[in-house]
């Protein structure tokens, strides 16, 4: 009798597992269909190939110099190995999209090791849609005179670092910015 009860309980348990597996399979099939349909409806954005643009410290100094126009230049120094840098990138991307038709130019200066330029930086730039906005700077070529010659606050000791410049007005931020801080700083140039 015990064997019979144990057999019924075992059969019931196996039957319930099969129903759950069946239910899970049909749910997986349904969610796969939904995902496939959504993907088919949304055209995939074309990946812009990474353009390897490298600047020397002297070229960077010229790039950062005051320009006589009405464009706001937002320059962010980052590295792919820096979590705060990566965390703030979506804020910059949002502002890039919102200000696309305005005279604002966003540039991201990668301070990654030169060995990572063709791999990590390339992959990151393409995945983030920043291939046309990333410039490579070999940090090993920066001397102690580079920082005081170009910045009021930044000594190169930490990243991220963002400098905004429009004509004579500049704003420097050492460390990660929140989305609202970035918006406020950009709006202060209007």
C-alpha positions as CSV (number, residue, x, y, z in Angstrom):
1,X,0.0,0.0,0.0
2,X,2.8,2.4,0.9
3,X,4.5,1.7,-2.5
4,X,1.2,2.5,-4.3
5,X,0.8,5.8,-2.4
6,X,4.4,6.7,-3.1
7,X,3.9,5.9,-6.8
8,X,0.8,8.1,-7.0
9,X,2.6,11.0,-5.3
10,X,5.6,10.6,-7.6
11,X,3.5,10.4,-10.7
12,X,1.6,13.5,-9.6
13,X,4.8,15.4,-8.9
14,X,6.3,14.4,-12.3
15,X,3.0,15.4,-14.0
16,X,3.1,18.8,-12.3
17,X,6.7,19.3,-13.4
18,X,5.9,18.4,-17.0
19,X,2.9,20.9,-16.9
20,X,5.2,23.6,-15.6
21,X,7.9,22.8,-18.1
22,X,5.2,22.8,-20.8
23,X,3.9,26.2,-19.5
24,X,7.4,27.6,-19.4
25,X,8.2,26.4,-22.9
26,X,5.0,28.0,-24.3
27,X,5.8,31.2,-22.3
28,X,9.3,31.2,-23.7
29,X,8.0,30.7,-27.2
30,X,5.6,33.5,-26.8
31,X,8.2,35.9,-25.4
32,X,10.6,34.9,-28.2
33,X,7.9,35.7,-30.7
34,X,7.2,39.1,-29.0
35,X,10.9,39.9,-29.0
36,X,11.3,38.8,-32.6
37,X,8.3,40.9,-33.6
38,X,9.6,44.0,-31.7
39,X,13.0,43.6,-33.2
40,X,11.5,43.3,-36.7
41,X,9.5,46.4,-36.2
42,X,12.4,48.5,-34.8
43,X,15.1,49.1,-37.4
44,X,18.5,48.5,-35.9
45,X,20.7,51.6,-35.8
46,X,23.7,51.2,-38.1
47,X,26.9,50.9,-36.1
48,X,29.2,53.7,-37.2
49,X,32.8,52.4,-37.5
50,X,35.2,53.8,-35.0
51,X,37.5,56.5,-36.5
52,X,40.8,56.3,-34.8
53,X,41.6,60.0,-34.2
54,X,44.7,60.5,-32.0
55,X,45.9,63.8,-30.7
56,X,49.3,64.7,-29.3
57,X,49.4,66.9,-26.1
58,X,50.2,69.9,-28.3
59,X,47.2,69.2,-30.6
60,X,45.0,68.8,-27.6
61,X,46.1,72.2,-26.3
62,X,45.1,73.7,-29.6
63,X,41.8,71.8,-29.5
64,X,41.0,73.1,-26.0
65,X,41.9,76.7,-26.8
66,X,39.3,79.5,-27.0
67,X,37.5,79.8,-30.2
68,X,35.8,82.9,-31.5
69,X,32.3,81.5,-32.3
70,X,29.0,80.8,-30.7
71,X,29.6,77.1,-30.2
72,X,29.6,75.5,-26.8
73,X,32.4,72.9,-26.6
74,X,31.8,70.1,-24.1
75,X,34.9,68.0,-23.7
76,X,34.9,64.9,-21.4
77,X,38.0,63.1,-20.4
78,X,37.3,59.4,-19.6
79,X,38.5,55.8,-19.8
80,X,36.7,52.6,-20.4
81,X,38.0,51.1,-17.2
82,X,36.6,54.0,-15.1
83,X,33.1,53.2,-13.6
84,X,32.1,56.8,-12.9
85,X,33.1,57.8,-16.4
86,X,31.0,55.0,-17.9
87,X,28.1,55.8,-15.6
88,X,27.8,59.5,-16.8
89,X,28.1,58.7,-20.5
90,X,24.3,58.2,-20.9
91,X,23.7,61.7,-19.6
92,X,26.0,63.1,-22.2
93,X,24.4,61.0,-24.9
94,X,20.9,62.3,-23.9
95,X,22.1,65.9,-24.1
96,X,23.8,65.2,-27.5
97,X,20.4,64.0,-28.8
98,X,18.4,66.9,-27.3
99,X,20.9,69.5,-28.5
100,X,21.6,68.0,-31.9
101,X,20.4,71.0,-33.9
102,X,22.1,73.6,-31.6
103,X,25.7,74.9,-31.7
104,X,27.0,72.4,-29.1
105,X,29.9,70.0,-29.8
106,X,30.6,67.0,-27.6
107,X,34.0,65.3,-27.6
108,X,35.1,62.4,-25.4
109,X,38.9,62.2,-24.8
110,X,39.9,58.6,-24.1
111,X,42.8,58.2,-21.7
112,X,42.8,54.5,-22.1
113,X,46.2,52.7,-22.6
114,X,47.3,52.8,-26.2
115,X,47.1,49.0,-26.2
116,X,43.4,49.2,-25.7
117,X,42.6,51.7,-28.5
118,X,41.9,49.1,-31.2
119,X,39.9,46.8,-28.9
120,X,38.2,48.2,-25.8
121,X,37.9,51.8,-26.9
122,X,36.8,50.8,-30.4
123,X,34.2,48.4,-29.0
124,X,32.9,50.9,-26.4
125,X,32.7,53.7,-28.9
126,X,30.8,51.7,-31.4
127,X,28.4,50.2,-28.8
128,X,27.7,53.6,-27.4
129,X,27.2,55.3,-30.7
130,X,30.2,57.6,-30.0
131,X,32.5,56.6,-32.8
132,X,32.6,60.0,-34.3
133,X,33.0,61.8,-31.0
134,X,36.0,59.9,-29.4
135,X,39.5,61.2,-29.6
136,X,42.5,59.3,-28.3
137,X,45.1,60.9,-26.1
138,X,48.2,59.0,-25.0
139,X,48.3,59.8,-21.3
140,X,52.0,58.7,-21.1
141,X,52.9,61.7,-23.2
142,X,51.3,64.2,-20.8
143,X,53.8,66.3,-18.8
144,X,53.2,68.1,-15.6
145,X,53.0,71.4,-17.6
146,X,50.1,70.2,-19.7
147,X,47.5,70.5,-16.9
148,X,48.2,74.0,-15.6
149,X,48.5,75.2,-19.2
150,X,45.0,74.0,-20.1
151,X,42.9,73.9,-16.9
152,X,42.2,75.9,-13.8
153,X,41.1,73.0,-11.6
154,X,42.3,69.7,-13.1
155,X,45.7,68.3,-12.3
156,X,45.1,65.0,-14.1
157,X,44.9,63.1,-10.8
158,X,41.3,61.8,-11.4
159,X,38.7,61.2,-14.0
160,X,36.1,61.8,-15.3
161,X,36.8,65.4,-16.0
162,X,34.7,67.7,-18.1
163,X,35.5,71.2,-19.4
164,X,32.9,73.3,-21.2
165,X,34.0,76.4,-23.2
166,X,32.1,79.0,-25.1
167,X,34.1,82.0,-26.0
168,X,35.7,83.4,-22.9
169,X,33.5,81.5,-20.5
170,X,34.6,78.1,-19.2
171,X,33.4,75.6,-16.6
172,X,35.4,72.7,-15.2
173,X,34.1,69.7,-13.4
174,X,36.4,67.1,-11.7
175,X,34.5,63.9,-11.0
176,X,31.2,62.4,-12.2
177,X,28.2,64.7,-13.0
178,X,24.6,63.8,-12.4
179,X,22.2,64.3,-15.3
180,X,20.8,67.4,-13.7
181,X,24.2,68.9,-13.0
182,X,25.2,68.4,-16.7
183,X,21.9,70.0,-17.9
184,X,22.4,73.0,-15.5
185,X,26.0,73.6,-16.6
186,X,25.0,73.5,-20.3
187,X,22.1,75.8,-19.7
188,X,24.4,78.3,-17.9
189,X,26.1,78.9,-21.3
190,X,22.8,80.0,-23.0
